[in-house]
Amino acid sequence: MEPEEYKKKELLRLKRKVIIGLIAAALIVWGTFPGLMETAPPLLRNFFVQFLLATPIQFWIGALFYEAALPALLRRTANMDTLVALGTSVAYFYSLSVTFFPVIFRNIGIPTTPYFDVSTVIIALILLGRYLESRAKLATSDAIKKLIGLQAKTARVLKKDNQGQTAEIDIPIAEVKTGDIIRVRPGEKIPVDGRIVAGESSVDESMVTGESIPVDKLKGSLVIGSTLNIAGTFTFQATKVGKDTVIAHIIRLVEEAQSTKAPIQRLADNISSVFVPTVLLLAVLTAIIWYDFGPSPSFLYAILNTVSVLIVACPCAMGLATPTAIMVATGIGAQNGILIKDAESLEKLDSVTTIIFDKTGTLTKGKPAVQTIFPLTPDLGKNDILRIAASLEKGSEHSLATAIVEEAKKFSLRLMPVTRFKAVIGHGIQGAIGRTVYFFGNEKLMDKEKIPYDEVKKDIYLQQKKGETVMLLAANKKPLGIIAVADEIKPTAKETIDMLSKKLHLEPILLTGDNAKTAQAIARQLGIKKYFAQVLPEQKESVVKKIQADGQKVAMVGDGINDAPALTAADVGIAMGTGTDVAIESSDITLMNKDLRSLLYAKQLSQQTMSTIRQNLFWAFGYNLILIPVAMGILYPPFRLFLSPALASAAMALSSISVVMNSLVLKVRTSRLRRI
């Protein structure tokens, strides 16, 4: 059986146990809890029926706690599993004794009430937390599968037959070898990494690089496997195949980053490593003291007070401290478009000091749009320049062309027929409208056609300084106008960055594959002081690790496939819900809406949640600290009072209720979080 298939079956088995455990616990609580038991059927109030319901929960569903606790005890260590196994066992076996040997307890005036609800509720709730955690971790393998699915399945390789004639043969991608010559047609995926040997085209590399504007490719240009060829046909020589390709490297980075993400050492586990041995020691001490110095029958008093100590020390409140707060917080997050994978993600987000933003699709819309139109001749206005440019570009599939055509549609401009159209890869386009031949493209096209544009170089520089892509329209050896296109910054990006840095005191960092000039322009507009430009997909993870090496706790915000390794390497990976499935599944938190301000809400939600968890743990531990001496009998010498197992169980239930109520109050605390 495949490891992934085995994990899915184990998760399904765990799910069944959780459902059965929760149902059994609910039935027992219905039959035992004051205020509820009066409405329960007589069958559920029967102690032997409660025993029959609790026994499989204790030893079948709760078996994993014993399996983890026993080896820990053999190694002379203790953890949360030790507490769960110990506490539930005491509650179960005490209830078992009361159920089958009630006379013994009646003879010394102890109510013969079992507490099977204690053991079943603890096991069911903690197992529910384990199930949710396991389900979240399994999502990583699904992300890897999606990455693998992006790869092309076949390649069209040029080979010579026996007569020396060149033929095109489709072969599986696994059979492609370094040095093979491969042909790629428009609309096809590039099968492996390589270098173009003939032809030219425009390639959409957004699924790997995250940048929305297609890249022009000429002879000698490098191409990346799994990217999409848009326009022309070309042949290229394979330089990297199999595990050496960029997409394979990204897959490997995701796997490695996920496997090296260390789990948080829970505060409850740290406490329990000292707390459990201490409780056992105190329980033994209680038994000895009551047996040697207690009233008659000293043996029974020794047993009862020892049981009280162990029941009071039961980790119900401590076990509920984290999951109840997390359940409330994740529910609140979901209502506000924030999907939180697990408790660890919230805990880490609380300690984050630096937030890295991928540019495209995160801080920007990921879709180029016309920003500026400059007529350079009095004979033509802005609409005239736009109409001509859109007419020339209407047959192009380039995203810049789409932006210009869309802009023309906004103003309901009627496009004109174009003849003698020609695309000049890496430069622009040309075509005739009526008798006039127009050229529309970058500075290289103007230089190629020997069209002077010195007078507007300053204007071009100013637009490029803003991070915009500039195209010139010319005819008859004369520039007619300038159109500047850029990927627009999201409306809420500046506000979010300001709030993060000024109110929440986090350092924002910009990460982009754009050139330094564009990166600087975007960073300046957003008020970001630190940025990394021309970052390749495989380098993003390295940037994250470099900042982590400086002692910073890093959150990474992205939306592309190329962001997946960085998202998993960061202390907290945050994906935009409008991004790719791989990015979302590789992240810890997903912002389901397009509003970046939900990032502020997520950060504050984590702060409030961790504050609530710390309060829960403090009171849960404080309860043990106060009541364990009482259970040992500290009040007996002065007041002739001791804590019976029944009162011990009630006190334990009260502590659990207080923890749950404090977690529910989180809803009130977070209702004001939208205002900082």
Disulfide bonds with the S-S distance in Angstrom:
none
